[in-house]
Structures are given as C-alpha cells and as structure tokens.
Amino acid sequence: MERYEQIEQVDLHCHVLPGLDDGARDIEHALAMLQVAAADGTQIIVATPHARRCEAAAVLAEAERLREAAARRGLALQLLTGMEEQLLPDLLERLATGAALPLGSTRWVLVELPDWTTWPPTISVQLEALRTAGFRPILAHVERYIPVQRDPTVVLEAIAAGALLQVNADSLFGQNGHPAQQTAVRLVRAGAVSVLASDAHSPDWRAPRLRAAFDRVAALVDPERAQRLRENALAIVHDTDLLPPQPDEDSLTAPLSLLDRVRAWVGV
C-alpha cells in the first residue's frame, strides 16, 4: 500500500443531502452515494449543498436524517455539514448570522465564483475580508472556471489573498471537459492545488470517488504530493490552519508537453 493511502480519506465537497439542490434526489439516492464513497475508502464526508438553494436549518436537519439512515444501513462514514457558498458581498453577513455554514465546526468556508465566465476584479478584497473576519476560504473546482482555463496564473491572486484551491477528482479524468482536465493537470503539476474533492452529485455520474484521483496525482507528481492533499483535507475538518501553497509560476504558464497532453487525454 502506498504511504499516502494510510491517511484518512476525506471528501470536503459533496452534494449528498437528499432533495436540497441538484445532488441526491432522495434518501435512497443519498445512501447509494454514501455506499460508493465508503467502498472507495472515504471515512469523512462533508455535505455541501448549494447555499442559495436551501436554508441552513434544512441542511442540518437533512444531515441528521441521513446520518440515522446510514447508521441503520451499517455505513460507518462520518457525515459533516457545510455549504457551497457563492463569493458575493453578503457572504460575511450570512456567516455571521448562521445563514451560511462553514465546513463542519471549523472556520473553513467552501466558496465558488458566482459567474464562472468572469474573474472577479474584487476577489482579493473579498477573500482577504473573509480571512480578516477569522474564516479560511477554499475556492471550489477552480479548474472549471473559464478565466482559469484561459490563464491559470490568475489563481495566484486568490492564493496570495489567502484562499486554498480545490480541484474536482473527476476533472483529472476529463469528466468535466478537456479544458478543465488540462487545467487541473497543470494546477496539480504546478503545486497550486491544496484539496482534491469529489463535488459528487450522484452515485454513478459525478460519483463520490477520490482514490483514483490520488493515484493520478501520485503518477503526475509523486506519492508525497498525493499524501499532502490527503493530509490537507484531514487538517481542514480538524480546523487546522494550513500554509498557502507556493506554486511554480513557470509550470502554470508553460505549454503542456505532447506527452502531458496525451496523458491528460487518456488519464494515465
């Protein structure tokens, strides 16, 4: 067994709560997702429904109902709650009033861009405001944003402002399109990524699987990088602060080699 596989597998981004957003349809669908996650080796999973589609109280209630159903099925995963928040001006107010939920009982907040076609001109101010208020932002599925696909160096601004970057596991295998796949590979190779998560929405398409993606990172870079990504996710659910990455800017800007493009395409 690779050394990195001995670290608890944590999925920080999963749309597993039934009936709240575009993830699990119902309790059986949610339980099927948990079964897939458990079979893949996940031990801790954070339910992160889209915040603008549900209320915090509903998130907490559905999570408790799913925990009870999972226990009856003998599924031993630890289910935590959070929300996938949009990086909008009212986010701090939502966090202060409890309308927004950080990941578990931590200061870490999963945020996404409200418009995936535009890199916000105020992103540094917004991220720094979150950190000043005591929160720690994680920018979700960064490889899927069109501005990042066009120019991966824009992520340096987010990192400098205190955000960690999360990449979807299935993006490494092309399931979110070829541009997202190439961007994910480039970001991982450059050392810009701090978290791998599933962003799962169902037990089959966009499933809650991570193990193959960690293997992919180990092959792309080395097992130590895969280990660090596992360690980071575990540290986050334990509310541990993490140092920002120090990406290799040359790797972000240099064209992918023919071998890298072929490997990205075939997923090896």
C-alpha positions, -999 to +999 in steps of 0.1 A: +000+000+000+012+035-009+021+055+022-004+082+012-033+057+013-027+052+050-041+087+058-078+090+064-097+098+031-118+130+035-142+144+009-148+181+016-172+188-013-202+165-019-239+172-028-252+142-009-281+156+011-314+145-004-337+169-021-319+202-013-302+210-046-291+193-078-274+164-059-291+134-043-327+131-053-340+113-022-327+094+008-321+062-012-300+081-037-281+097-009-274+063+008-262+049-026-238+078-028-225+071+007-221+034-002-199+044-032-179+068-010-173+041+017-164+015-008-138+039-023-122+044+011-137+077+023-141+079+060-152+115+064-176+133+040-188+169+041-222+176+027-220+209+009-253+218-009-255+249-030-262+276-004-286+297-025-309+267-030-316+258+007-316+271+042-290+262+069-317+247+091-327+223+063-291+213+058-287+204+095-320+186+096-314+165+064-279+157+075-292+142+108-318+122+089-292+109+066-268+100+095-296+080+111-304+062+078-267+055+072-263+040+106-292+017+100-275+005+068-242+000+086-224+027+068-197+040+091-188+073+074-187+104+095-210+129+078-203+166+084-222+197+071-213+227+052-225+247+022-210+257-012-213+294-009-211+320-037-184+347-033-209+375-030-209+407-009-233+393+017-213+362+025-198+376+057-232+386+069-246+352+061-217+336+080-222+359+110-260+352+112-257+314+106-274+315+073-241+302+058-224+271+071-187+266+072-173+231+068-181+211+099-174+231+131-145+249+115-135+283+102-131+269+066-156+280+041-162+265+006-168+293-019-174+293-056-174+322-082-209+334-088-201+338-125-178+311-140-171+332-171-155+361-152-127+365-127-140+390-101-119+422-101-125+424-063-116+388-055-086+397-034-106+422-013-134+396-008-111+368+002-090+390+025-122+402+042-131+366+050-097+359+065-098+391+085-131+380+100-115+347+110-126+325+082-105+304+058-117+303+022-114+273-001-121+282-038-141+253-052-135+234-085-111+262-097-102+243-129-137+247-142-137+285-143-132+298-179-108+326-168-085+300-151-086+277-182-076+307-203-049+319-179-040+296-149-018+324-134-049+342-122-052+317-093-020+333-079-041+363-069-065+341-049-037+322-032-020+355-023-053+367-008-054+336+015-075+311-004-068+274-009-077+259-042-099+228-046-099+207-078-125+181-086-112+145-087-131+136-119-116+166-137-083+147-138-100+121-160-118+145-183-153+142-169-157+180-168-144+185-203-110+186-219-101+223-209-109+215-172-088+184-174-058+201-188-062+229-163-065+205-134-033+187-146-014+220-149-025+233-115-016+200-098+018+198-115+025+234-105+017+228-069-012+252-068-038+227-055-044+221-018-075+200-019-090+172-040-127+166-035-154+148-055-181+175-059-203+144-063-239+147-073-249+111-078-237+075-071-227+070-108-223+101-129-201+125-108-197+099-081-181+104-047-148+087-056-113+100-047-089+071-046-082+070-084-075+108-084-050+104-056-033+077-076-033+101-106-016+128-086+010+103-074+017+094-110+016+131-123+039+144-095+048+119-067+032+100-038+043+127-014+021+152-032-009+129-030-002+124+007-001+161+013-035+165-004-050+139+019-033+155+049-047+189+040-083+176+038-080+159+072-064+190+087-093+212+074-120+191+091-100+193+123-099+231+119-062+233+115-048+263+096-027+255+066+001+273+049-007+286+014+009+267-015+038+282-034+031+273-070+057+272-097+046+300-119+066+287-148+046+255-147+014+275-148+024+294-179+045+268-199+026+249-226+019+213-217+043+189-234+029+165-260+033+137-235+014+156-208-014+163-233-016+127-243-015+116-206-042+141-197-063+129-225-061+092-217-060+096-180-027+078-173 
